[in-house]
């Protein structure tokens, strides 16, 4: 037999459109930290998976995939009708751009359906390399408004992954004005800080979340220190550890909002988690799309909790309920709440059950450090129903409610250290695990529907055409023409029986269109051979990478020419700017002779005296925008613009759009994450006066950036308390107020000085902004004191010192020290020593000293 030419319409799954509504059936997008997770996602109904390559993705601890695996991985996915997205969602440094360009070329050639990107410069590079490759703006771009969507569109993005801090109402507002499809997370771990805006891991340990190395400082215990006194919060210790997101019951609302993709978090999770969560959301999406109620029985929710749960919530979908977002009593996986210890009798623990338990289940008993009660865990070896009225205890096998006596392995628990009232959680169910594994192990379970068209005409070759549900088309035909049958001509039933035998493949026959002419004889052996050949051809066509236009030469040369050559070595005078958060700091900064001021007050109605003082002294003054802009918050920009300052210090896409539209001078701040020359050039092209270098840069990387970027384009922050967590979650409201959100909290942030004390005893200042969002600042200032001579030699002309709670004397002293270094009156060594002595916790080189 000879295979005829085959066609492929598309390897992308056709998307259903709901009649009369214009809504697209949302994609179910599942995580794939390794190959087993990818198979688990495919077999359990995912429409698409996302995964990382080794390096340049926001989950460095995942197994991830090699560039060399890409072609085979994408062929596997496309044969199953599933799309594959590669996460390149970290910031890129100047020295990495060439290697990253090579990876992008491999991604495009391998047939990857889209790349997920955080870095603005990397998005520019991808679009220049391959205009046909879709770009999804990562949630780490912190897109929270229509202006953020517009920025992503300008960069060439074809989809936007919205920040997890948006409510359903806010998503609806963005959808009504934005012109790109949006994706939202519906299940998994919640970061307490805005993705792309968390600097905690690098501030405390040199591990950047923007580089995929999050150390999960949010899951650590903290104490509230209010006005110098420790608040007793009882068992509440994990003040910044949110419950997990679980929005399975909100799928109908998200469909009505027109969300294009529903995403499950979890590239560090096991394949059992991926399979379990994917299959439940697959059912929810299909039911909602069919107009059926989305109903989950308690047992089904418990199954999801067992895969991984810190407690389920809707996250921010219902709006801000700060007491619900963070429970604070634990930060680890807890699974299902089983009950509390009622008593310990001999070798048995009696528990009043709130959930089912059986032999083999794994339990954990909550610890209490203050009461010297350790956390313990073990596996159940016996479940006994307690005796009633003198009857003997009976082996129950499984109990769902009421009292139960549980036996554990002899070495699992120290029963003497259990206490009455101690909470108990079920964290593992081997029976459930075995059941879940059966959904993705062994032969394929999820089959691709295939429609066949058969032409059997006497005197003509037998022709078969197959079209998969995902749009792949293949054709085969016999070598010789068909002869007329003497006794048993081919029938539709016989053809369907033989051609439908696709067992052992990933296909199943759905419909067949048969055209018979002249009573042909069609041997079964011929049908079987053609069927096998057709399946081979379907596999080949489905796994073939699409043809794409990929730039022949390096695009970096095209993106960099607008940057004039940088001449290093000539020292130029540097202007000293100060960012102040109080009027007292403003007065002290003016007295210290700064060349410019930034104002970032919690109460923005208090700017006028400070602006007047700056104007009188002839010092340029810029007002800082909030880090985040949500729908309806644009009036904040208008208010700031009316205060009479010289411009704005812009921290988000909305602020940039406002300044460009209204021709207001502005400086791009650190939160726009400019870590390479392509991003800097893009921001300069949008009209900013200068760009604040990213806080993710070490001094070596900052030097690299200065060597490829005109120094007058950049501003470098040389002294600051790193803004570690920037959160929609309000700790003031959660722990110092009876209220639940800004409408009823009473604004304790206005009346109290609050710090969060970490495990080492260091107290970090907590501040609220005009949007009631919280920032936790590092208690230890970071300084570039030792590196100033090098930075100045490379032509840095504007440096910034930022203050948090410093008094007037502290401001004057610190600015005087840096002024001396900038004018050559003080060397780096003595500057470091003087700064170290000026702060309770000393100073640190912080991220600047980290070599990535």
C-alpha positions in Angstrom: 0.0 0.0 0.0 1.1 3.5 -0.7 0.3 6.4 1.6 -1.2 9.3 -0.2 -0.5 12.9 0.8 -2.1 14.0 4.1 -3.3 17.3 5.3 -3.4 18.9 8.7 -5.9 21.6 9.3 -4.7 22.6 12.7 -3.1 21.0 15.8 -5.1 23.3 18.0 -8.2 22.0 19.6 -11.4 23.5 18.2 -13.1 25.7 20.8 -16.8 25.4 21.2 -18.9 28.5 21.0 -22.1 28.7 23.0 -25.0 29.4 20.6 -26.4 32.9 20.9 -23.9 34.1 23.5 -20.6 34.5 21.6 -18.9 32.9 24.6 -16.0 30.5 24.1 -15.8 27.4 26.2 -12.9 28.0 28.5 -9.7 26.1 28.3 -8.7 23.9 31.2 -5.0 24.6 31.7 -3.0 22.2 34.0 0.5 22.3 35.3 3.2 19.8 34.2 6.3 19.9 36.4 7.5 16.7 34.8 6.5 14.0 32.2 4.3 12.1 34.7 2.4 15.2 35.5 2.0 16.0 31.9 0.5 12.5 31.2 -1.7 12.9 34.3 -3.1 16.2 33.0 -3.7 14.9 29.5 -5.5 11.7 30.6 -7.7 13.7 33.0 -9.1 16.2 30.6 -6.8 19.1 30.4 -7.1 21.2 27.2 -3.6 22.6 27.6 -0.6 22.2 29.9 2.1 24.6 30.9 5.6 23.6 31.7 9.1 25.1 32.1 12.5 24.6 30.6 15.6 24.3 32.7 16.3 27.9 33.5 14.2 31.0 32.8 11.0 29.9 34.5 9.3 30.8 37.7 9.6 27.3 39.2 13.3 26.5 39.3 12.7 23.7 41.8 10.4 21.8 39.4 12.0 19.0 37.3 11.3 21.0 34.1 12.2 19.9 30.6 15.3 20.2 28.4 15.2 22.1 25.1 16.0 18.9 23.4 12.8 17.3 24.8 10.6 20.0 23.2 9.9 18.5 19.8 8.9 15.1 21.2 6.9 16.7 24.1 4.9 18.9 21.7 4.3 15.9 19.3 2.9 13.9 22.2 0.6 16.7 23.3 -0.7 17.5 19.8 -1.4 13.9 19.1 -3.7 14.0 22.1 -5.3 17.2 21.0 -3.7 19.2 23.9 -1.9 22.5 23.6 1.5 23.1 25.3 2.7 26.4 26.7 6.3 27.0 27.8 6.9 29.2 30.8 9.7 31.7 30.2 8.3 33.8 33.0 11.4 35.2 34.8 13.3 38.4 34.4 16.3 38.2 32.1 19.6 39.9 32.7 21.8 41.4 29.9 24.3 38.5 29.8 21.4 36.0 29.3 19.7 37.5 26.3 21.8 35.7 23.6 21.2 32.2 25.2 17.6 33.1 25.7 17.2 34.0 22.1 18.5 30.5 21.2 15.9 28.9 23.5 13.1 31.0 22.0 14.1 29.9 18.5 14.0 26.2 19.6 10.6 26.8 21.3 9.2 28.3 18.1 10.6 25.6 15.9 9.3 22.8 18.1 5.7 23.8 17.7 5.1 25.2 21.2 1.7 26.8 21.1 2.6 29.8 23.3 5.2 31.2 25.7 4.3 32.7 29.1 6.4 35.8 29.7 7.0 38.3 32.5 9.9 40.4 31.1 8.8 43.2 28.8 12.1 43.0 26.9 11.8 39.3 26.4 8.3 39.8 25.0 9.8 42.2 22.5 12.5 39.7 21.6 10.0 36.9 21.0 7.8 39.0 18.8 10.9 39.9 16.7 12.1 36.3 16.4 8.7 34.7 15.5 5.6 36.8 14.9 3.6 33.6 14.7 4.4 32.4 18.2 1.7 33.4 20.7 2.8 35.2 23.9 0.8 35.0 27.1 1.5 37.8 29.6 2.4 36.1 32.9 0.6 36.8 36.1 4.0 38.1 37.2 3.4 41.1 34.9 0.9 42.1 37.7 -1.9 42.9 35.2 -4.8 44.3 37.2 -6.5 46.7 34.9 -7.5 47.3 31.3 -4.4 49.5 30.9 -2.2 46.5 31.9 -4.0 44.5 29.2 -3.3 47.3 26.7 0.4 47.3 27.6 0.5 43.5 27.0 -1.2 43.9 23.7 1.3 46.6 22.6 4.1 44.2 23.4 2.6 41.6 21.1 0.9 39.4 23.7 -2.1 37.4 22.6 -3.4 36.5 26.1 -3.2 38.0 29.6 -3.0 36.0 32.8 -4.7 38.3 35.3 -3.4 38.8 38.8 -4.9 36.5 41.4 -6.0 39.5 43.5 -9.0 40.4 41.3 -12.6 39.8 42.2 -15.2 38.5 39.8 -16.6 42.0 39.4 -13.2 43.4 38.6 -12.5 40.7 36.1 -15.8 41.6 34.5 -14.8 45.3 34.3 -11.5 44.4 32.6 -13.3 42.0 30.2 -15.7 44.7 29.1 -12.9 47.1 28.1 -10.0 44.9 27.2 -9.4 43.4 23.8 -7.3 40.3 24.6 -8.5 36.9 26.0 -7.8 36.6 29.7 -6.8 33.7 31.8 -7.3 33.3 35.6 -6.1 30.9 38.2 -8.9 28.8 39.7 -7.1 26.4 42.0 -3.9 26.0 44.0 -1.6 27.9 46.2 -2.1 31.6 46.6 0.9 33.9 47.0 0.2 36.6 49.7 2.2 39.1 47.6 1.4 40.2 44.1 3.3 38.0 41.7 6.2 39.9 40.1 6.1 42.3 43.1 7.5 40.1 45.8 11.1 40.8 46.8 11.1 38.9 50.1 13.2 35.9 49.1 16.0 38.0 47.7 15.9 40.5 50.5 16.2 37.8 53.2 18.2 35.1 51.4 19.3 36.2 48.0 16.8 34.0 46.2 14.7 36.0 43.8 11.0 35.0 43.2 11.3 36.8 39.9 13.9 34.2 39.0 11.9 31.2 40.1 13.7 30.8 43.4 11.0 31.7 45.9 11.9 30.6 49.5 8.3 30.9 50.7 9.0 33.3 53.5 5.2 33.9 53.6 4.8 30.5 55.0 6.9 31.3 58.1 5.5 32.4 61.5 5.4 36.1 62.4 4.2 38.1 65.4 2.4 41.5 65.3 4.2 44.3 67.2 1.7 47.2 67.6 3.1 50.4 69.0 6.0 48.6 70.5 4.0 45.8 72.2 3.5 42.2 71.0 -0.1 41.4 70.3 -1.3 38.0 71.6 -3.1 36.3 68.7 -3.4 32.9 70.3 -2.8 30.1 67.9 -2.5 32.6 65.0 1.2 32.6 63.9 1.3 32.3 60.1 0.1 35.8 59.5 1.0 35.9 55.8 0.1 32.4 54.7 -3.1 32.4 52.6 -5.5 29.5 52.3 -5.4 27.7 48.9 -7.7 28.8 46.1 -10.5 26.5 45.1 -13.1 28.0 42.7 -14.7 24.8 41.3 -18.1 26.2 42.2 -17.5 29.5 40.5 -17.0 28.0 37.0 -20.4 29.1 35.7 -19.7 32.8 36.7 -16.3 32.7 35.1 -17.8 31.3 31.9 -20.3 34.1 31.9 -17.5 36.6 32.3 -15.9 35.3 29.1 -12.7 34.0 30.7 -10.7 32.1 28.0 -8.6 29.9 30.2 -9.0 28.4 33.7 -5.6 27.6 35.2 -4.6 25.2 37.9 -1.5 26.1 39.9 1.0 23.4 40.8 4.2 22.8 38.8 5.8 21.6 42.0 3.0 19.2 42.8 2.8 15.4 42.3 1.1 13.8 39.3 -1.7 12.5 41.6 -2.5 16.1 42.4 -2.6 17.1 38.7 -4.8 14.2 37.8 -7.2 14.6 40.7 -7.7 18.4 40.4 -7.9 18.3 36.6 -10.6 15.7 36.4 -12.8 17.6 38.9 -12.5 20.9 37.0 -13.0 19.1 33.7 -16.4 17.9 35.0 -17.3 21.3 36.4 -16.5 23.0 33.1 -18.4 20.5 31.0 -21.4 20.7 33.3 -21.5 24.5 33.4 -21.1 24.6 29.6 -24.0 22.3 29.2 -26.2 24.5 31.4 -26.2 21.9 34.2 -25.6 22.7 37.8 -22.1 22.5 39.1 -22.4 20.3 42.2 -19.7 18.8 44.3 -20.5 16.3 47.0 -18.5 16.6 50.3 -16.6 13.5 49.4 -15.4 15.0 46.1 -14.2 18.1 47.8 -12.4 16.0 50.4 -10.7 14.2 47.6 -9.3 17.5 46.2 -8.3 18.5 49.7 -6.3 15.3 50.2 -4.2 16.0 47.1 -3.1 19.3 48.6 -4.8 21.9 50.8 -4.0 24.5 53.3 -7.7 25.0 53.6 -9.9 26.0 50.6 -11.3 29.5 49.8 -12.4 31.6 46.9 -9.3 33.7 47.3 -10.1 37.2 46.1 -12.9 36.2 43.7 -15.6 37.3 46.2 -13.7 40.5 47.0 -11.5 41.3 50.0 -12.3 39.4 53.2 -9.0 39.7 54.9 -10.0 37.4 57.8 -10.9 34.7 55.3 -7.9 34.9 53.0 -5.4 34.1 55.8 -6.5 31.7 58.7 -3.1 31.9 60.3 -3.2 28.7 62.3 -1.0 26.6 60.0 1.0 27.0 56.8 1.6 23.4 55.6 -0.6 20.9 53.8 -3.3 19.8 56.1 -5.8 17.9 53.9 -9.1 17.1 55.6 -10.0 18.1 59.2 -10.8 14.8 60.9 -11.7 16.0 64.4 -10.2 16.5 67.8 -8.5 14.2 70.3 -11.1 13.2 72.8 -8.9 10.9 74.9 -5.8 8.6 74.8 -6.5 5.1 76.2 -3.7 2.6 76.2 -2.5 2.3 72.6 -5.5 3.9 71.1 -6.5 7.5 70.4 -10.2 8.4 70.5 -11.3 11.0 68.1 -14.7 12.6 67.5 -14.8 12.2 63.7 -15.8 15.0 61.3 -14.6 13.1 58.2 -14.1 9.5 57.2 -11.0 7.5 58.3 -9.9 3.9 57.6 -6.9 1.6 57.9 -3.9 2.9 56.0 -4.9 6.6 56.1 -2.2 9.0 57.2 -3.0 11.5 59.9 -1.2 14.5 61.4 -1.8 15.9 64.9 -1.4 19.7 65.2 1.5 20.9 67.3 1.5 23.8 69.7 5.0 25.1 70.5 3.8 27.3 73.3 2.2 24.3 75.1 5.2 22.1 74.3 3.0 19.8 72.2 4.9 18.6 69.1 3.3 18.0 65.7 3.2 14.3 65.1 1.9 12.1 62.3 1.3 8.4 61.6 -0.6 5.9 59.6 -3.8 4.2 61.0 -3.5 0.4 61.7 -6.9 -0.1 63.2 -10.3 1.6 63.3 -12.6 0.5 66.1 -16.0 1.7 67.1 -16.1 2.3 70.8 -18.2 -0.1 72.9 -21.8 0.9 73.7 -23.4 -0.2 77.0 -20.8 -2.9 77.8 -20.5 -4.3 74.3 -17.1 -5.2 73.0 -15.4 -2.7 70.6 -16.0 -3.7 67.0 -13.6 -3.4 64.0 -15.4 -0.7 61.8 -13.1 -0.8 58.8 -14.1 2.7 58.0 -15.9 5.3 60.1 -17.3 8.6 58.9 -18.8 10.2 62.0 -19.0 9.9 65.7 -16.3 8.6 68.1 -13.6 6.2 66.8 -10.6 4.5 68.5 -7.6 4.6 66.2 -4.5 2.5 66.5 -1.1 3.5 65.0 2.2 2.0 64.4 4.2 1.4 67.5 6.9 3.9 66.5 4.7 6.4 64.7 3.5 8.5 67.7 4.5 9.3 71.2 1.0 9.0 72.6 2.0 10.5 75.9 2.6 13.8 74.1 -0.9 14.0 72.6 -3.4 16.3 74.3 -7.2 16.4 74.5 -8.6 18.9 72.1 -5.6 18.6 69.7 -6.8 18.9 66.1 -6.3 16.0 63.7 -6.0 16.1 59.9 -6.1 13.4 57.3 -3.2 14.0 54.9 -3.0 10.8 52.9 -5.4 8.2 51.6 -3.6 5.3 49.8 -6.8 4.0 48.4 -7.6 7.3 46.7 -4.0 7.5 45.5 -4.3 4.1 43.8 -7.6 5.0 42.2 -6.2 8.3 40.8 -3.1 6.6 39.4 -5.2 4.3 37.4 -6.5 7.3 35.5 -3.2 8.0 33.9 -1.0 4.9 34.2 -1.1 2.1 31.6 -2.7 2.4 28.1 -4.3 5.7 27.1 -7.6 6.4 28.8 -8.6 9.6 27.0 -9.1 8.9 23.4 -9.3 11.3 20.5 -12.6 11.1 18.5 -12.1 10.5 14.8 -14.5 10.9 11.9 -13.9 8.8 8.9 -14.9 9.2 5.3 -14.7 6.1 3.1 -14.9 5.9 -0.7 -15.2 2.4 -2.0 -15.9 2.4 -5.8 -15.4 -0.5 -8.2 -12.4 0.3 -10.4 -11.0 3.0 -8.1 -8.6 2.7 -5.1 -10.2 2.5 -1.7 -9.9 5.9 -0.1 -9.9 6.7 3.6 -9.9 10.2 5.1 -9.7 10.7 8.8 -10.4 14.0 10.7 -9.7 14.2 14.4 -11.7 16.3 16.8 -8.6 18.6 17.1 -8.7 19.3 13.3 -5.9 17.0 12.0 -6.7 15.5 8.6 -5.0 12.5 7.0 -5.7 10.4 3.9 -4.6 7.0 2.6 -5.6 4.9 -0.3 -5.0 1.4 -1.6 -2.4 0.6 -4.3 -4.8 -1.2 -6.6 -8.4 -0.4 -7.7 -11.2 -2.3 -6.1 -12.8 -5.2 -7.9 -16.5 -6.0 -8.0 -17.6 -8.6 -5.5 -18.9 -12.0 -6.6 -20.8 -12.8 -3.4 -20.0 -10.5 -0.4 -19.8 -6.9 -1.4 -18.7 -4.4 1.2 -21.3 -2.9 3.5 -21.3 0.0 5.8 -21.6 -2.3 8.8 -18.6 -4.3 7.8 -16.5 -1.2 7.1 -17.5 0.3 10.4 -16.6 -2.9 12.3 -13.2 -3.2 10.8 -12.2 0.4 10.7 -13.5 1.0 14.2 -10.9 -1.4 15.7 -8.6 1.3 17.0 -7.9 -0.4 20.3 -4.4 0.2 21.6 -4.2 3.6 19.9 -5.2 7.0 21.2 -8.1 7.3 18.7 -11.7 6.1 18.7 -14.2 6.1 15.8 -17.0 8.7 16.3 -18.8 9.0 12.9 -18.3 7.5 9.5 -19.5 8.7 6.2 -19.4 5.9 3.6 -19.9 6.1 -0.2 -20.2 2.7 -1.9 -20.5 2.4 -5.7 -20.7 -0.7 -7.8 -20.7 -3.4 -5.0 -17.0 -3.5 -4.4 -15.1 -6.3 -2.8 -13.1 -5.0 0.1 -10.9 -7.6 1.9 -10.6 -7.3 5.6 -6.9 -7.5 5.4 -6.9 -4.5 3.1 -9.0 -2.6 5.6 -6.9 -3.5 8.5 -3.7 -2.5 6.8 -5.1 0.8 5.6 -6.5 1.5 9.1 -3.0 1.0 10.6 -1.4 3.2 8.0 -4.1 5.9 8.6 -3.3 5.9 12.3 0.4 6.2 11.6 -0.3 9.1 9.3 -2.6 10.8 11.8 0.1 10.5 14.5 2.7 12.0 12.1 0.5 14.9 11.1 -0.7 15.7 14.6 2.9 15.7 15.9 4.3 17.8 13.1 5.4 21.3 14.2 3.6 24.1 12.3 5.5 26.1 9.8 6.5 29.4 11.2 8.4 32.5 10.1 11.5 32.6 12.3 14.0 35.4 11.8 17.1 34.1 10.2 19.5 36.4 12.0 19.8 37.4 15.6 17.2 40.0 16.5 19.2 41.5 19.4 21.2 43.5 16.9 17.9 45.0 15.6 16.6 45.8 19.1 19.7 47.3 20.5 20.9 49.9 17.8 18.8 52.7 19.2 21.0 52.7 22.3 24.1 54.9 21.9 27.5 53.6 22.7 28.3 53.8 26.4 31.7 55.1 27.3 32.9 53.8 30.7 35.5 55.3 32.9 34.6 59.0 32.9 33.3 60.0 36.3 30.5 62.5 36.2 28.7 64.3 39.0 25.7 62.3 40.3 22.5 63.9 41.5 21.2 62.7 44.8 17.4 62.1 45.1 15.5 61.1 48.2 12.2 59.3 48.5 10.3 60.5 51.6 7.2 59.2 53.3 6.7 62.0 55.8 6.9 65.8 55.7 9.6 65.7 58.3 11.7 63.6 56.0 11.1 66.1 53.2 12.3 69.0 55.2 15.4 67.1 56.3 16.1 66.1 52.7 15.8 69.7 51.4 18.1 70.8 54.2 20.6 68.1 53.1 20.7 69.6 49.6 19.2 66.8 47.5 18.8 67.5 43.8 15.3 65.9 43.7 12.5 64.5 45.8 10.0 61.7 45.5 7.0 61.7 47.8 5.2 58.5 48.8 2.8 59.3 51.6 0.2 56.9 53.0 -2.3 59.8 53.2 -2.1 61.4 49.7 -4.1 64.4 50.9 -1.1 65.6 52.8 1.1 66.4 49.9 0.6 70.1 49.6 2.9 71.3 52.4 5.8 69.1 51.1 5.3 70.2 47.5 5.3 73.8 48.6 8.5 73.3 50.6 10.2 71.7 47.6 9.1 74.4 45.2 10.3 77.1 47.5 13.7 75.4 47.7 13.8 74.9 43.9 13.9 71.1 44.3 12.1 69.1 41.6 9.4 66.9 43.3 7.6 63.8 41.9 4.7 62.0 43.5 4.7 58.2 43.6 1.7 56.3 42.2 0.5 53.1 44.0 2.2 49.9 42.9 -1.1 48.5 41.7 -4.0 50.0 39.8 -7.3 48.2 39.8 -10.5 49.0 37.8 -12.0 52.3 39.1 -8.7 53.6 40.6 -7.6 55.8 37.7 -8.9 58.9 39.7 -5.9 58.5 41.9 -3.7 59.5 39.0 -5.8 62.5 38.2 -5.7 63.6 41.9 -1.9 63.2 42.0 -1.5 65.2 38.7 -3.5 68.1 40.2 -1.2 68.6 43.2 1.3 70.8 41.3 4.3 68.4 41.5 6.8 68.3 38.6 5.8 64.8 37.6 5.0 61.2 38.8 7.0 58.3 39.9 5.1 55.6 38.0 4.8 52.0 39.3 2.3 50.4 37.0 0.9 50.3 33.4 -2.0 52.5 34.3 0.2 55.2 35.5 2.3 55.1 32.4 -0.7 55.3 30.1 -2.1 58.2 32.1 1.2 60.2 31.9 1.6 59.5 28.2 -2.0 60.5 27.4 -1.8 63.7 29.5 1.8 64.6 28.7 2.9 64.4 32.3 6.7 63.9 33.0 7.3 60.6 34.7 10.0 58.3 36.0 9.5 54.5 35.7 10.0 52.9 39.1 11.5 49.6 40.2 8.2 47.7 40.1 8.2 47.8 36.3 11.1 45.3 36.6 13.6 46.7 34.1 16.4 44.2 34.3 17.8 44.3 30.8 18.5 46.9 28.1 15.5 45.8 26.0 13.1 46.6 28.7 14.8 49.9 29.5 14.7 50.9 25.8 11.0 50.0 25.6 10.1 52.1 28.7 12.2 55.0 27.3 10.3 54.7 24.1 7.1 55.2 26.0 8.2 58.6 27.1 9.7 58.1 30.6 12.5 60.4 31.6 14.5 57.6 33.1 14.1 54.1 34.4 14.8 52.8 37.9 17.0 49.7 37.7 15.3 46.5 38.9 15.9 45.4 42.4 16.6 41.9 41.2 20.0 43.0 39.8 23.2 42.1 41.6 26.0 44.6 41.3 27.6 42.5 38.5 24.3 42.5 36.6 23.8 46.2 37.3 27.2 46.9 35.9 26.4 44.8 32.8 23.2 46.8 32.3 25.1 50.1 32.6 27.6 48.9 29.9 24.8 48.4 27.4 22.5 51.2 28.4 23.1 55.0 28.3 23.7 55.9 31.9 21.4 58.9 31.8 18.5 56.5 31.1 18.9 54.9 34.5 18.4 55.8 38.1 19.9 53.5 40.7 18.5 53.1 44.3 21.6 53.0 46.5 20.0 52.9 49.9 16.6 51.5 50.9 14.6 49.1 53.1 13.5 46.6 50.4 9.7 46.5 50.0 9.5 42.8 50.5 5.8 41.8 50.4 3.4 44.0 48.5 -0.1 42.6 49.2 -3.8 43.0 48.5 -4.2 41.3 51.8 -4.4 43.8 54.7 -2.8 42.5 57.9 -4.0 45.6 59.8 -7.6 44.6 59.0 -7.1 40.9 59.6 -5.4 41.1 63.0 -6.1 44.6 64.5 -9.7 45.2 63.5 -13.1 43.5 63.9 -13.9 44.4 60.3 -13.3 42.3 57.2 -12.3 44.9 54.5 -11.6 48.7 54.0 -15.3 49.5 54.3 -15.6 48.4 57.9 -12.0 48.1 59.3 -11.8 51.5 61.0 -8.4 52.1 59.4 -6.1 51.0 62.3 -3.2 51.7 59.9 -3.8 55.4 60.5 -3.4 55.2 64.2 -0.9 52.5 65.0 2.8 51.8 64.1 2.9 48.1 63.2 5.8 45.8 62.6 5.9 42.0 62.0 8.5 40.2 63.9 10.1 37.2 62.1 11.5 34.0 63.6 14.9 35.7 64.2 13.4 38.5 66.2 13.8 41.2 63.5 10.9 43.6 63.3 9.9 44.6 59.8 7.8 47.8 59.3 4.3 47.3 57.8 2.6 50.1 55.9 -0.7 50.6 54.0 -1.1 52.7 50.9 -4.0 54.7 49.5 -5.6 51.5 48.1 -5.3 49.8 51.5 -2.7 47.5 50.1 0.1 46.5 52.5 3.8 46.6 52.1 6.2 44.9 54.5 9.6 46.6 54.4 12.8 44.9 55.4 14.1 46.1 58.7 17.6 46.0 57.5 18.5 48.7 54.9 20.3 47.6 51.7 23.2 49.8 50.6 25.3 50.0 47.5 28.0 51.9 49.5 30.9 49.6 48.5 29.9 49.7 44.9 29.4 53.4 44.4 32.9 54.1 42.9 32.3 51.5 40.2 28.8 52.8 39.5 30.0 56.4 39.2 32.8 55.4 36.9 30.3 53.9 34.6 28.4 57.2 34.3 25.6 56.8 36.8 24.1 60.3 37.1 21.1 59.9 39.4 21.1 57.9 42.6 18.3 57.5 45.1 18.0 57.1 48.8 14.6 55.8 50.2 13.3 56.3 53.7 10.6 54.5 55.7 10.3 55.5 59.3 13.6 57.6 59.6 13.4 60.7 61.7 14.8 64.1 60.6 18.2 63.4 62.2 18.5 60.0 60.6 17.6 61.4 57.2 20.2 64.2 57.4 22.9 61.8 58.7 22.3 59.2 55.9 22.1 61.8 53.1 25.2 63.5 54.4 27.1 60.3 54.3 26.2 59.5 50.7 26.8 63.1 49.7 30.3 62.8 51.0 30.8 59.6 49.0 29.4 61.1 45.8 31.7 64.1 46.0 34.8 62.0 46.8 35.1 63.2 50.4 34.4 59.8 51.9 35.6 56.4 50.6 33.4 53.3 50.3 34.9 51.5 53.3 34.3 54.3 55.8 30.8 54.9 54.3 29.9 51.3 54.9 31.1 51.4 58.5 29.2 54.7 59.2 26.0 53.3 57.7 26.3 50.1 59.6 26.5 52.0 62.8 23.5 54.2 62.0 20.8 51.5 62.1 19.5 49.2 64.8 20.0 46.2 62.6 23.0 47.5 60.7 22.9 47.4 56.9 23.3 44.7 54.2 24.6 44.5 50.7 21.4 42.4 50.0 20.6 41.4 46.5 23.4 43.7 45.1 26.0 41.3 46.4 24.3 38.1 45.1 25.8 36.6 42.0 23.1 34.8 40.0 
